[in-house]
Amino acid sequence: MAGNLVAFEAINGCRLEIRMSTADYHGRADLAVTAIAHSRKAEIGDLPPLASASVTIMGTRLKSLEGALIHALYVLDARFAEIALSEIEGG
C-alpha cells in the first residue's frame, strides 16, 4: 500500500495526508477514508490543501480498508484532473 501512496505523490507532485474517521451508513457504523493532497512546497497544514476526496467502506460497497484507500486515490486523481481542466478552460 505504501508503494501506491508514494507513486501517487510522485505522479501528482504532492504530499498525501490520510485520515480515517467513523461514519454512519443508514444507521450502521462505517469507516470514512479521506485522502488530502498538499503542496510539497510547505509543511502539511501551512497552506490550504490542493484537493481532497472522502469515501466510506460500506457506502462504496468495498470490502476492505485497502480498497477504500485505493478508491479514495482514484477519486482524488479525478479531482486533480477536474482542477487541471478548469485551469486550461479558464486561463
C-alpha positions in Angstrom: 0.0 0.0 0.0 2.8 2.4 0.8 4.1 2.0 -2.8 0.8 3.2 -4.1 0.8 6.3 -1.9 4.4 7.1 -2.9 3.7 6.6 -6.6 0.6 8.9 -6.3 2.7 11.6 -4.7 5.4 11.3 -7.4 2.9 11.4 -10.3 0.8 14.3 -8.9 3.7 16.3 -7.3 2.0 16.4 -3.9 2.2 15.1 -0.3 -0.6 12.9 0.9 -2.4 13.1 4.2 -4.7 10.1 5.0 -7.4 10.5 7.6 -9.9 7.9 8.9 -13.0 8.6 10.9 -16.2 6.8 11.9 -19.3 7.5 9.8 -22.9 6.5 9.7 -24.3 4.4 6.8 -28.0 4.0 7.1 -27.8 3.6 10.9 -24.8 1.3 10.8 -21.2 2.1 11.8 -18.9 2.7 8.8 -15.4 3.9 8.3 -14.6 7.0 6.2 -11.2 7.4 4.5 -10.2 10.8 3.4 -7.2 11.5 1.1 -5.9 15.0 1.2 -3.3 16.3 -1.3 -0.9 19.1 -0.1 1.7 21.1 -1.8 5.3 19.9 -1.5 6.4 23.5 -1.0 5.3 23.7 2.6 4.5 21.6 5.7 1.1 19.9 5.8 -1.3 22.5 7.3 0.7 25.6 6.3 -1.2 26.0 3.0 -4.7 25.1 2.0 -5.0 21.6 0.5 -4.7 21.2 -3.3 -7.6 18.7 -3.3 -9.3 16.1 -1.2 -11.6 13.1 -1.5 -13.5 11.1 1.0 -15.1 7.7 0.7 -16.8 5.2 3.0 -16.3 1.5 3.0 -20.0 0.5 3.1 -21.1 3.5 1.1 -18.9 2.3 -1.8 -19.6 -1.4 -1.2 -15.9 -2.1 -0.7 -14.8 -4.9 1.5 -11.5 -3.6 2.9 -9.7 -0.6 4.2 -7.1 -1.0 1.4 -9.9 -1.0 -1.2 -11.3 2.2 0.3 -7.9 3.9 0.3 -7.3 2.9 -3.4 -10.8 4.2 -4.3 -10.1 7.5 -2.4 -6.9 7.9 -4.5 -8.9 7.3 -7.7 -11.4 10.0 -6.7 -8.6 12.3 -5.7 -6.9 11.8 -9.0 -10.2 12.7 -10.8 -10.3 15.9 -8.7 -6.8 16.8 -9.9 -8.0 16.2 -13.5 -11.0 18.5 -12.9 -8.8 21.2 -11.5 -6.4 21.0 -14.4 -9.2 21.1 -16.9 -10.8 24.1 -15.3 -7.4 25.9 -15.3 -7.0 25.2 -19.0 -10.5 26.3 -19.9 -10.3 29.4 -17.6 -6.9 30.6 -18.4 
